[in-house]
């Protein structure tokens, strides 16, 4: 049972570490590299299973079944080597000639084990069991394992040498794969020397853990970072750098859900609209119009600095007030309008604003609050336009 316990532990750890890759539904559009790595991990799972069963069945002394499991053991071992070679050739984007050499060698390793196992049914060149159930390793077994040692050492040395030519990120990937290759070579060598010890399983576990930690996990972080950048672009207005209408739509849906589930009790909405933008565009050009929009947005963000601000139209903005800004809403709104009064006198940017508070007793959702703020904003807009005319 000691032998089997290592295989069982390795299998459990393997499934825990690689749960996301092994058991979660994979997108059909995922890179070929990811698919190949997933197949490699499944091949390792098969190996762990045969290895764990081998020790258990050997203890029971059921030799015919042990023999069959030993055949599967060697086949799955060869399959892990083959899938490993295919994965690193893809992941490291190796030179086509070198990649083909490695893939061919992987096929040779797997094929030679399969042929040797077929011959072993007639002549025990790989292994056999005595009448007492003792496992005896034969010469072909050592040859097959030493070929694997040589292959892993060759790959590891090439990868470690190549690591010096890359930047930090690529260097880490090459080093991780090179080190995992050396780990595999060492434990396959030990497996060859000690047939009744589960060294190959230990080596697989260590090697795949290194790959997961320094390659797979880092790739996930990198993908998340790229996704975050894409999301930032998708939800950020390029002119003003505040949240855009996509972000506003999603935000509004979340608020609607919070209102329905009574998770929010107090908030206010401020709606803004820039006066005279069309006039600025027509008389000074669109570049001046863009600067006018940016100036108006900067003023909004300066006053309502603790609130999310959204550009919801060409010259329309909205701010959602909670917590500190909600508590100080009257002071902030008055302060904002005082800026507009000064701008009216100094020919600065004019922004009309209207505010409305959520009333949980009357309002069924966000839209009702927004509508009141919008009406208030248009009243202010008319007032400012009239004052501009009178001022002229």
C-alpha positions as a printed Julia matrix, in Angstrom:
392×3 Matrix{Float64}:
   0.0     0.0     0.0
   2.99    2.33    0.48
   3.64    2.32   -3.27
  -0.03    2.98   -4.09
  -0.31    5.77   -1.53
   2.2     7.89   -3.46
   0.24    7.45   -6.7
  -3.06    8.26   -5.0
  -1.59   11.37   -3.35
  -0.06   12.49   -6.64
  -3.39   11.99   -8.43
  -5.3    14.01   -5.82
  -2.75   16.85   -5.82
  -2.68   16.84   -9.62
  -6.46   17.27   -9.81
  -6.51   20.0    -7.15
  -3.71   22.03   -8.74
  -5.11   21.74  -12.26
  -8.86   21.82  -11.56
  -9.52   24.81  -13.83
  -7.81   23.21  -16.8
  -8.97   19.63  -16.31
 -12.6    19.9   -15.29
 -14.01   23.29  -16.24
 -15.61   23.69  -19.62
 -13.08   24.88  -22.16
 -13.85   27.32  -24.95
 -13.61   25.93  -28.47
 -11.68   29.08  -29.36
  -8.93   28.52  -26.81
  -5.36   28.35  -28.18
  -4.0    25.04  -29.43
  -1.26   25.28  -26.79
  -3.86   25.16  -24.0
  -5.62   22.17  -25.55
  -2.34   20.29  -25.88
  -1.4    21.03  -22.27
  -4.82   19.81  -21.12
  -4.29   16.53  -23.0
  -0.89   16.2   -21.35
  -2.49   16.63  -17.92
  -5.07   13.95  -18.7
  -2.28   11.61  -19.81
  -0.57   12.23  -16.46
  -3.84   11.43  -14.68
  -4.03    8.1   -16.49
  -0.45    7.36  -15.49
  -1.11    8.17  -11.81
  -4.16    5.91  -11.87
  -2.27    2.94  -13.33
   0.61    3.56  -10.92
  -1.66    3.64   -7.87
  -3.48    0.48   -9.01
  -0.2    -1.32   -9.66
   0.95   -1.3    -6.06
  -2.51   -2.23   -4.79
  -2.93   -5.13   -7.22
   0.62   -6.36   -6.62
  -0.11   -6.56   -2.89
  -3.22   -8.62   -3.67
  -1.15  -10.93   -5.84
  -3.54  -10.9    -8.8
  -0.76  -11.37  -11.35
  -2.77  -11.41  -14.64
  -4.42   -8.1   -13.72
  -1.11   -6.71  -12.44
   0.46   -7.64  -15.78
  -2.27   -5.82  -17.71
  -1.93   -2.79  -15.46
   1.85   -2.8   -15.97
   1.3    -2.66  -19.73
  -1.01    0.32  -19.26
   1.55    1.83  -16.88
   4.27    1.86  -19.55
   1.91    2.99  -22.31
   0.65    5.92  -20.23
   4.23    6.79  -19.3
   5.16    6.93  -22.99
   2.02    8.96  -23.71
   2.97   11.59  -21.08
   6.37   11.98  -22.71
   4.8    12.32  -26.16
   2.24   14.9   -25.0
   4.89   16.79  -23.03
   7.1    17.15  -26.12
   4.16   18.36  -28.23
   3.22   20.93  -25.57
   6.63   22.53  -25.17
   7.15   22.6   -28.96
   3.94   24.65  -29.26
   4.31   26.76  -26.15
   7.91   27.79  -26.73
   7.22   28.28  -30.45
  10.33   26.26  -31.28
  12.03   26.33  -34.65
  10.04   24.14  -37.01
  12.94   21.78  -37.69
  13.77   21.38  -33.99
  10.09   21.0   -33.11
   9.69   18.24  -35.71
  12.75   16.45  -34.34
  11.28   16.54  -30.83
   7.85   15.39  -31.98
   9.41   12.54  -33.97
  11.46   11.54  -30.93
   8.29   11.59  -28.83
   6.63    9.26  -31.32
   9.69    6.99  -31.22
   9.6     6.81  -27.41
   5.9     5.99  -27.37
   6.09    3.63  -30.34
   9.13    1.78  -29.03
   7.4     1.18  -25.7
   4.28   -0.09  -27.47
   6.33   -2.46  -29.67
   8.4    -3.65  -26.71
   5.22   -4.38  -24.75
   3.79   -6.41  -27.64
   7.01   -8.44  -27.84
   6.95   -8.79  -24.08
   3.83  -10.97  -24.4
   6.05  -13.58  -26.06
   9.55  -12.78  -24.78
   9.93  -10.89  -21.46
  12.18   -8.11  -22.7
  10.46   -5.41  -20.59
   9.38   -7.22  -17.43
   7.91  -10.42  -16.06
   6.53  -11.82  -12.83
   7.84  -14.88  -11.05
   5.57  -17.62   -9.81
   5.75  -15.96   -6.39
   4.41  -12.67   -7.86
   7.75  -10.87   -7.78
   8.21   -8.13  -10.4
  11.39   -8.54  -12.47
  12.6    -5.72  -14.73
  14.25   -6.69  -18.04
  16.76   -4.95  -20.3
  14.32   -3.23  -22.69
  12.72   -1.44  -19.74
  16.03    0.17  -18.86
  16.69    1.13  -22.48
  13.26    2.78  -22.81
  13.67    4.7   -19.56
  17.2     5.85  -20.36
  16.01    7.1   -23.75
  13.44    9.17  -21.87
  16.15   10.48  -19.55
  18.22   11.53  -22.55
  15.25   13.23  -24.21
  14.36   15.23  -21.11
  17.99   16.24  -20.52
  18.33   17.36  -24.14
  15.15   19.43  -23.98
  16.11   20.9   -20.59
  19.59   21.95  -21.67
  18.33   23.51  -24.9
  15.6    25.39  -23.04
  17.93   26.63  -20.28
  20.49   27.87  -22.83
  17.74   29.6   -24.84
  16.45   31.28  -21.66
  19.48   33.6   -21.67
  18.34   35.12  -24.96
  14.9    36.22  -23.73
  13.47   38.97  -21.56
  12.24   38.43  -18.02
   8.84   36.9   -18.8
  10.02   34.55  -21.56
  13.11   33.74  -19.53
  10.94   32.61  -16.62
   8.94   30.32  -18.91
  12.05   28.75  -20.41
  13.68   28.31  -17.02
  10.54   26.68  -15.59
  10.28   24.23  -18.47
  14.03   23.55  -18.38
  14.0    22.88  -14.65
  10.92   20.66  -14.91
  12.7    18.71  -17.65
  15.71   18.14  -15.4
  13.38   17.06  -12.59
  11.75   14.51  -14.89
  15.13   13.23  -16.09
  16.33   12.75  -12.52
  13.25   10.89  -11.34
  13.05    8.7   -14.45
  16.69    7.76  -13.8
  15.8     6.9   -10.2
  12.77    4.93  -11.43
  15.1     2.91  -13.66
  17.37    2.16  -10.73
  14.61    1.33   -8.26
  11.72   -0.41  -10.08
   9.63   -0.85   -6.94
   9.69    2.82   -5.93
   7.2     5.36   -7.41
   9.82    7.9    -8.49
   8.22    8.64  -11.87
   4.97    9.72  -10.15
   6.9    12.0    -7.79
   8.79   13.51  -10.72
   5.59   14.15  -12.69
   3.99   15.85   -9.71
   7.0    18.11   -9.1
   7.43   18.95  -12.8
   3.76   19.78  -13.44
   3.65   21.86  -10.25
   6.61   23.92  -11.48
   4.92   24.42  -14.85
   1.62   25.38  -13.22
   3.28   27.87  -10.85
   5.65   29.62  -13.22
   3.95   29.18  -16.6
   0.22   28.39  -16.43
  -0.59   30.65  -13.46
   1.43   33.5   -14.98
  -0.37   33.05  -18.3
  -3.7    33.36  -16.45
  -2.53   36.54  -14.76
  -1.37   37.91  -18.1
  -4.71   37.01  -19.71
  -6.59   38.68  -16.84
  -4.43   41.77  -17.23
  -5.13   41.91  -20.96
  -8.83   41.38  -20.31
  -8.73   44.2   -17.78
  -7.15   46.48  -20.38
  -9.81   45.52  -22.91
 -12.54   46.14  -20.34
 -10.99   49.51  -19.5
 -11.1    50.51  -23.15
 -14.67   49.22  -23.48
 -15.9    51.14  -20.44
 -13.83   54.32  -20.64
 -14.64   57.43  -22.68
 -11.5    58.21  -24.71
 -12.03   61.99  -24.76
 -12.72   62.7   -21.1
 -11.37   59.48  -19.5
 -14.52   59.07  -17.38
 -16.8    56.04  -17.64
 -18.72   55.78  -20.89
 -22.28   54.85  -21.81
 -21.47   51.1   -21.76
 -20.31   51.39  -18.17
 -23.35   53.51  -17.38
 -25.76   50.92  -18.8
 -24.19   48.14  -16.74
 -24.03   50.36  -13.65
 -27.69   51.28  -14.01
 -28.68   47.61  -14.25
 -26.79   46.88  -11.05
 -28.52   49.75   -9.26
 -31.9    48.52  -10.49
 -31.13   45.1    -9.01
 -30.01   46.66   -5.72
 -33.22   48.71   -5.54
 -35.38   45.62   -6.18
 -33.5    43.64   -3.55
 -33.54   46.59   -1.1
 -29.75   46.65   -0.92
 -29.59   50.4    -1.39
 -31.54   52.94    0.65
 -30.04   56.32   -0.17
 -28.51   57.76   -3.32
 -28.83   60.79   -5.54
 -28.37   61.32   -9.26
 -27.0    64.51  -10.8
 -27.59   65.01  -14.54
 -25.41   67.48  -16.48
 -25.64   69.02  -19.93
 -23.19   71.42  -21.55
 -24.72   74.62  -22.87
 -23.65   76.11  -26.22
 -21.56   73.14  -27.41
 -23.06   73.38  -30.92
 -22.19   77.06  -31.04
 -18.6    76.36  -30.04
 -18.31   73.62  -32.69
 -19.81   75.83  -35.4
 -17.79   78.97  -34.64
 -14.49   77.6   -33.31
 -14.28   74.07  -34.7
 -14.62   70.61  -33.28
 -11.23   70.66  -31.58
 -12.41   73.62  -29.53
 -15.66   71.72  -28.92
 -13.71   68.77  -27.58
 -11.79   71.07  -25.23
 -15.11   72.56  -24.11
 -16.41   69.06  -23.28
 -13.2    68.19  -21.42
 -13.39   71.43  -19.41
 -16.99   70.75  -18.42
 -16.16   67.17  -17.43
 -13.14   68.32  -15.41
 -15.36   70.7   -13.44
 -17.89   67.93  -12.72
 -15.17   65.53  -11.57
 -13.51   68.22   -9.46
 -16.65   68.98   -7.47
 -18.09   65.46   -7.28
 -14.69   63.84   -6.77
 -15.97   60.91   -4.67
 -18.67   59.85   -7.12
 -18.61   57.83  -10.36
 -19.09   60.15  -13.33
 -20.38   58.9   -16.69
 -20.44   60.49  -20.12
 -23.84   59.31  -21.34
 -24.06   61.38  -24.52
 -22.13   63.87  -26.61
 -22.58   66.69  -24.1
 -24.41   64.82  -21.35
 -22.98   63.48  -18.1
 -24.35   61.86  -14.97
 -22.95   61.45  -11.46
 -24.13   58.91   -8.92
 -23.89   60.19   -5.35
 -23.54   57.89   -2.34
 -21.77   58.01    1.03
 -19.76   61.21    1.54
 -20.95   62.98   -1.6
 -24.53   62.02   -0.82
 -24.26   63.42    2.7
 -22.77   66.65    1.34
 -24.99   66.82   -1.77
 -26.54   70.21   -1.07
 -23.18   71.84   -0.39
 -21.6    70.21   -3.45
 -24.47   71.13   -5.74
 -24.39   74.73   -4.55
 -20.62   74.81   -4.96
 -20.92   73.48   -8.51
 -23.5    76.07   -9.48
 -21.34   78.84   -8.01
 -18.6    77.79  -10.43
 -21.11   78.08  -13.27
 -22.14   81.54  -12.08
 -18.5    82.61  -12.24
 -18.1    81.07  -15.69
 -21.19   82.88  -16.87
 -19.53   86.16  -15.99
 -16.1    85.15  -17.33
 -17.23   83.44  -20.55
 -16.2    80.0   -19.25
 -17.78   76.6   -19.76
 -21.47   76.5   -18.87
 -22.89   73.24  -17.51
 -26.53   72.86  -16.53
 -27.16   70.45  -13.66
 -30.18   68.9   -12.0
 -30.26   66.68   -8.92
 -32.78   64.19   -7.57
 -32.84   61.89   -4.53
 -34.02   58.32   -4.4
 -37.18   57.9    -2.34
 -37.64   54.23   -1.34
 -41.28   54.93   -0.5
 -42.16   56.22   -3.97
 -39.5    55.18   -6.48
 -39.6    51.7    -7.99
 -36.24   52.06   -9.69
 -33.36   54.21  -10.9
 -35.09   55.61  -13.99
 -37.62   57.57  -11.96
 -34.84   59.3   -10.02
 -32.95   60.06  -13.23
 -36.06   61.45  -14.92
 -36.63   63.98  -12.11
 -32.98   65.05  -12.22
 -33.24   65.4   -16.0
 -36.28   67.65  -15.74
 -34.5    69.77  -13.14
 -31.45   70.01  -15.38
 -33.49   71.29  -18.35
 -35.12   73.93  -16.17
 -31.65   75.09  -15.14
 -30.56   75.03  -18.78
 -33.39   77.36  -19.8
 -32.54   79.65  -16.92
 -28.87   79.85  -17.86
 -29.64   80.43  -21.53
 -31.94   83.29  -20.62
 -29.33   84.78  -18.32
 -26.71   84.48  -21.07
 -29.04   86.43  -23.41
 -29.68   89.08  -20.76
 -25.97   89.29  -20.02
 -25.22   89.92  -23.68
